Amino acid sequence: MGRVLAIDYGKKRVGLAVTDPAQIIANKLTTVATNELWDFLQNYFSKETVDEVIIGYPRQLNNQPSEAVTYINPFIKKFKREYPEMNLELMDERFTSKMAFQTMIDGGVSKKGRRNKAMVDAISATIILQNYMEQKRNSF
């Protein structure tokens, strides 16, 4: 069994989270600059078995896609072209940045530490992955 990788795609940075090989626990992986993502993915996929990729898909409160999809959709299209054999799922990412920020507060991260946008992005990816895993478990 391979891992599940979650991507919180942004204009500047991309937060990444991954499960263990048994797909039980979601862990923060890293944050990479958006322009370095393709190299990162190629390297990661060559070293790890990944069964599925989850991409955070931003929606508004009325359930319509947010304006951020204008740069996420081209990424998704290219991902499907580059990795056609990879199972790709979209996951609603509403409020994940706020939840990540609250997680940092609850975890005792200092005000200075909470300004670390890379940490927020990686935690957001972890929340997206956890939500996906819970949804998947509850659908059986």
C-alpha atoms as a printed R data frame, in Angstrom:
    type eleno elety resid chain resno       x      y       z
1   ATOM     1    CA   MET     A     1   0.000  0.000   0.000
2   ATOM     2    CA   GLY     A     2   1.311  3.416  -0.918
3   ATOM     3    CA   ARG     A     3   0.974  6.817   0.638
4   ATOM     4    CA   VAL     A     4  -1.623  9.511   0.061
5   ATOM     5    CA   LEU     A     5  -0.152 12.934  -0.684
6   ATOM     6    CA   ALA     A     6  -2.095 16.169  -0.081
7   ATOM     7    CA   ILE     A     7  -1.295 19.415  -1.854
8   ATOM     8    CA   ASP     A     8  -2.351 22.860  -0.660
9   ATOM     9    CA   TYR     A     9  -1.494 24.768  -3.837
10  ATOM    10    CA   GLY     A    10  -0.803 28.494  -3.635
11  ATOM    11    CA   LYS     A    11   0.620 31.204  -5.879
12  ATOM    12    CA   LYS     A    12   3.851 31.483  -3.859
13  ATOM    13    CA   ARG     A    13   4.053 28.309  -1.769
14  ATOM    14    CA   VAL     A    14   2.672 24.798  -1.754
15  ATOM    15    CA   GLY     A    15   1.995 22.975   1.496
16  ATOM    16    CA   LEU     A    16   2.404 19.204   1.381
17  ATOM    17    CA   ALA     A    17   1.246 16.482   3.732
18  ATOM    18    CA   VAL     A    18   1.448 12.716   3.452
19  ATOM    19    CA   THR     A    19   0.142  9.593   5.114
20  ATOM    20    CA   ASP     A    20   2.211  6.740   6.427
21  ATOM    21    CA   PRO     A    21   2.379  3.721   4.054
22  ATOM    22    CA   ALA     A    22  -0.592  2.099   5.860
23  ATOM    23    CA   GLN     A    23  -2.635  5.277   5.220
24  ATOM    24    CA   ILE     A    24  -3.574  5.682   8.884
25  ATOM    25    CA   ILE     A    25  -1.832  8.883   9.989
26  ATOM    26    CA   ALA     A    26  -1.571 12.232   8.183
27  ATOM    27    CA   ASN     A    27   1.701 14.111   8.700
28  ATOM    28    CA   LYS     A    28   2.958 17.505   7.615
29  ATOM    29    CA   LEU     A    29   5.605 16.901   4.962
30  ATOM    30    CA   THR     A    30   7.030 20.245   3.857
31  ATOM    31    CA   THR     A    31   6.387 23.484   2.039
32  ATOM    32    CA   VAL     A    32   8.006 24.250  -1.306
33  ATOM    33    CA   ALA     A    33   8.024 27.298  -3.527
34  ATOM    34    CA   THR     A    34   5.378 26.925  -6.227
35  ATOM    35    CA   ASN     A    35   7.978 27.187  -8.991
36  ATOM    36    CA   GLU     A    36   9.852 24.210  -7.448
37  ATOM    37    CA   LEU     A    37   6.828 21.920  -7.087
38  ATOM    38    CA   TRP     A    38   7.265 19.882 -10.273
39  ATOM    39    CA   ASP     A    39  10.870 19.021  -9.405
40  ATOM    40    CA   PHE     A    40   9.820 18.139  -5.864
41  ATOM    41    CA   LEU     A    41   7.006 15.852  -7.078
42  ATOM    42    CA   GLN     A    42   9.213 14.081  -9.600
43  ATOM    43    CA   ASN     A    43  11.820 13.427  -6.916
44  ATOM    44    CA   TYR     A    44   9.259 12.376  -4.293
45  ATOM    45    CA   PHE     A    45   7.396 10.010  -6.638
46  ATOM    46    CA   SER     A    46  10.699  8.363  -7.614
47  ATOM    47    CA   LYS     A    47  11.450  7.565  -3.953
48  ATOM    48    CA   GLU     A    48   7.998  6.855  -2.482
49  ATOM    49    CA   THR     A    49   5.004  4.835  -3.573
50  ATOM    50    CA   VAL     A    50   2.043  7.181  -3.732
51  ATOM    51    CA   ASP     A    51  -1.407  5.718  -4.426
52  ATOM    52    CA   GLU     A    52  -3.378  8.914  -4.460
53  ATOM    53    CA   VAL     A    53  -2.977 12.691  -4.547
54  ATOM    54    CA   ILE     A    54  -5.462 15.027  -2.881
55  ATOM    55    CA   ILE     A    55  -5.550 18.650  -3.983
56  ATOM    56    CA   GLY     A    56  -7.201 21.303  -1.856
57  ATOM    57    CA   TYR     A    57  -9.852 22.978  -3.980
58  ATOM    58    CA   PRO     A    58 -11.031 26.355  -2.695
59  ATOM    59    CA   ARG     A    59 -14.738 27.077  -2.633
60  ATOM    60    CA   GLN     A    60 -16.761 30.042  -1.441
61  ATOM    61    CA   LEU     A    61 -19.496 29.793   1.172
62  ATOM    62    CA   ASN     A    62 -22.097 29.400  -1.606
63  ATOM    63    CA   ASN     A    63 -20.166 26.305  -2.762
64  ATOM    64    CA   GLN     A    64 -18.965 28.004  -5.961
65  ATOM    65    CA   PRO     A    65 -15.240 27.757  -6.789
66  ATOM    66    CA   SER     A    66 -13.241 30.728  -5.501
67  ATOM    67    CA   GLU     A    67 -11.153 32.954  -7.758
68  ATOM    68    CA   ALA     A    68  -8.065 30.963  -6.693
69  ATOM    69    CA   VAL     A    69  -9.123 28.181  -9.065
70  ATOM    70    CA   THR     A    70  -7.806 30.326 -11.931
71  ATOM    71    CA   TYR     A    71  -4.274 29.207 -10.989
72  ATOM    72    CA   ILE     A    72  -5.168 25.841  -9.426
73  ATOM    73    CA   ASN     A    73  -7.057 24.480 -12.451
74  ATOM    74    CA   PRO     A    74  -4.022 24.783 -14.789
75  ATOM    75    CA   PHE     A    75  -1.949 22.924 -12.172
76  ATOM    76    CA   ILE     A    76  -4.555 20.145 -11.986
77  ATOM    77    CA   LYS     A    77  -4.689 19.888 -15.783
78  ATOM    78    CA   LYS     A    78  -0.882 19.622 -16.023
79  ATOM    79    CA   PHE     A    79  -0.755 17.125 -13.138
80  ATOM    80    CA   LYS     A    80  -3.223 14.847 -14.941
81  ATOM    81    CA   ARG     A    81  -1.134 15.113 -18.110
82  ATOM    82    CA   GLU     A    82   2.187 14.442 -16.312
83  ATOM    83    CA   TYR     A    83   0.864 11.643 -14.058
84  ATOM    84    CA   PRO     A    84  -2.112 10.084 -15.870
85  ATOM    85    CA   GLU     A    85  -1.883  6.871 -13.838
86  ATOM    86    CA   MET     A    86  -2.117  8.711 -10.492
87  ATOM    87    CA   ASN     A    87  -5.499  8.808  -8.780
88  ATOM    88    CA   LEU     A    88  -6.327 12.481  -8.168
89  ATOM    89    CA   GLU     A    89  -9.077 13.776  -5.874
90  ATOM    90    CA   LEU     A    90 -10.191 17.314  -5.098
91  ATOM    91    CA   MET     A    91 -11.019 18.173  -1.495
92  ATOM    92    CA   ASP     A    92 -12.841 21.249  -0.257
93  ATOM    93    CA   GLU     A    93 -10.301 23.397   1.538
94  ATOM    94    CA   ARG     A    94 -12.590 26.055   2.983
95  ATOM    95    CA   PHE     A    95 -11.328 27.424   6.285
96  ATOM    96    CA   THR     A    96  -8.198 25.235   6.374
97  ATOM    97    CA   SER     A    97  -5.884 28.256   6.726
98  ATOM    98    CA   LYS     A    98  -7.942 29.534   9.660
99  ATOM    99    CA   MET     A    99  -7.944 26.052  11.188
100 ATOM   100    CA   ALA     A   100  -4.178 25.796  10.708
101 ATOM   101    CA   PHE     A   101  -3.666 29.160  12.382
102 ATOM   102    CA   GLN     A   102  -5.871 28.080  15.318
103 ATOM   103    CA   THR     A   103  -3.926 24.811  15.552
104 ATOM   104    CA   MET     A   104  -0.730 26.829  15.884
105 ATOM   105    CA   ILE     A   105  -2.271 28.939  18.658
106 ATOM   106    CA   ASP     A   106  -3.554 25.828  20.447
107 ATOM   107    CA   GLY     A   107  -0.125 24.249  20.077
108 ATOM   108    CA   GLY     A   108   1.548 27.193  21.803
109 ATOM   109    CA   VAL     A   109   3.325 28.599  18.759
110 ATOM   110    CA   SER     A   110   4.498 32.142  19.461
111 ATOM   111    CA   LYS     A   111   3.080 35.151  17.615
112 ATOM   112    CA   LYS     A   112   6.323 35.365  15.665
113 ATOM   113    CA   GLY     A   113   6.095 31.686  14.748
114 ATOM   114    CA   ARG     A   114   2.496 32.079  13.585
115 ATOM   115    CA   ARG     A   115   3.672 34.565  10.949
116 ATOM   116    CA   ASN     A   116   5.501 31.695   9.246
117 ATOM   117    CA   LYS     A   117   3.279 31.266   6.171
118 ATOM   118    CA   ALA     A   118   5.138 28.115   5.129
119 ATOM   119    CA   MET     A   119   4.132 26.428   8.385
120 ATOM   120    CA   VAL     A   120   0.502 27.507   7.896
121 ATOM   121    CA   ASP     A   121   0.526 26.031   4.360
122 ATOM   122    CA   ALA     A   122   1.964 22.692   5.503
123 ATOM   123    CA   ILE     A   123  -0.539 22.457   8.371
124 ATOM   124    CA   SER     A   124  -3.350 23.339   5.953
125 ATOM   125    CA   ALA     A   125  -2.277 20.465   3.706
126 ATOM   126    CA   THR     A   126  -2.338 18.170   6.740
127 ATOM   127    CA   ILE     A   127  -5.875 19.288   7.610
128 ATOM   128    CA   ILE     A   128  -6.982 18.696   4.002
129 ATOM   129    CA   LEU     A   129  -5.491 15.195   4.170
130 ATOM   130    CA   GLN     A   130  -7.063 14.422   7.562
131 ATOM   131    CA   ASN     A   131 -10.470 15.576   6.314
132 ATOM   132    CA   TYR     A   132 -10.112 13.408   3.219
133 ATOM   133    CA   MET     A   133  -9.136 10.344   5.269
134 ATOM   134    CA   GLU     A   134 -12.082 10.862   7.645
135 ATOM   135    CA   GLN     A   135 -14.475 11.282   4.730
136 ATOM   136    CA   LYS     A   136 -13.112  8.131   3.109
137 ATOM   137    CA   ARG     A   137 -13.436  6.109   6.349
138 ATOM   138    CA   ASN     A   138 -16.990  7.327   6.926
139 ATOM   139    CA   SER     A   139 -18.107  6.421   3.404
140 ATOM   140    CA   PHE     A   140 -17.567  2.686   3.960
